[in-house]
């Protein structure tokens, strides 16, 4: 039987500002990537998110991003590879501490937003993220964008590396995510997103905007938690996967 993880980026509020319906998402997904305070999140939000994930049997990981609250970590920043390595290590450490505080255990790391996009395209940045993961805990899984430099960097660093696809994002002909704001970047219809993701899992390939298939291992599917249709999309995707005989389970263990 084919098994796949269903993940979402959660804990992305801070202070009095909330983002998404984490409680509802944590009843659907099997893995949560929790913001670490740089692009979103704070100690209170992190503690609540890790505790709620534990209560729902959901595996958790760190979701480090650029230090950009105003831009939600989705704006590129010029940083050296050494700066990126230290920045990611700092955030992983914070997440591991807050997970332990909440009675949970950190199992993986997934880069966020513009940092993830940069690491997907640039080998040096991907390697810096992988080095930070390995330095903190060699047993942490590197959740990496499929068909990207992240996969190669994680494997080269000796990390268990899981390839991730996105249910609600479009792919260009190189297998990279279509940049937000461009036609085809977002898939807002839950039914379309679910059907497309299921096809990718069944075929073992990314489907580009032109319909081209790019073969890849697929260990996890992401549904972004900050969109208005996130809960509906995640719920419909899980229904379609189970109906097709695909088991849905965390890769890192809850």
FENBEL-V361147 format. One line per field, one symbol per residue. ss: DSSP state (a for helix, b for strand, c for the rest). psi: psi as a letter, one per 40 degrees, with the letter a starting at -180 (. if undefined). A space follows every 10 residues. Layout:
ss=???
psi=???
//
This chain:
ss=ccbbbbbbbb cccbccbccc caaaaccccc bbbbbccccc ccaaaaaaaa aaaaacccbb bbbccccccc cccccccccc aaaaaaaaaa aaaaaaaaaa accccbbbbc ccaaaaaaaa acaaaaaaaa aaaaaacccc bbbbbcccaa aaaaaacccc bbbbbbccbc bcccccbccc cccccbccca aaaaaaaaaa aaacbbbccc ccbbbccccb bbccccccca aaaaaaaaaa aaacccbbcc cccc
psi=hhhiihiihi ffiibehihi gddddeedie hhhhieeddi iidddddddd dddddefhii iigiaiggdd efeehiihii dddddddddd dddddddddd deeihheihh iibddddddd dhdddddddd ddddddheeh ihhihifidd ddddddeeih hhhhihdeii iaeeeihhhh eihedihdhd dddddddddd ddefiihide eihhhiihei hhhheeided dddddddddd dddeehihii deh.
//
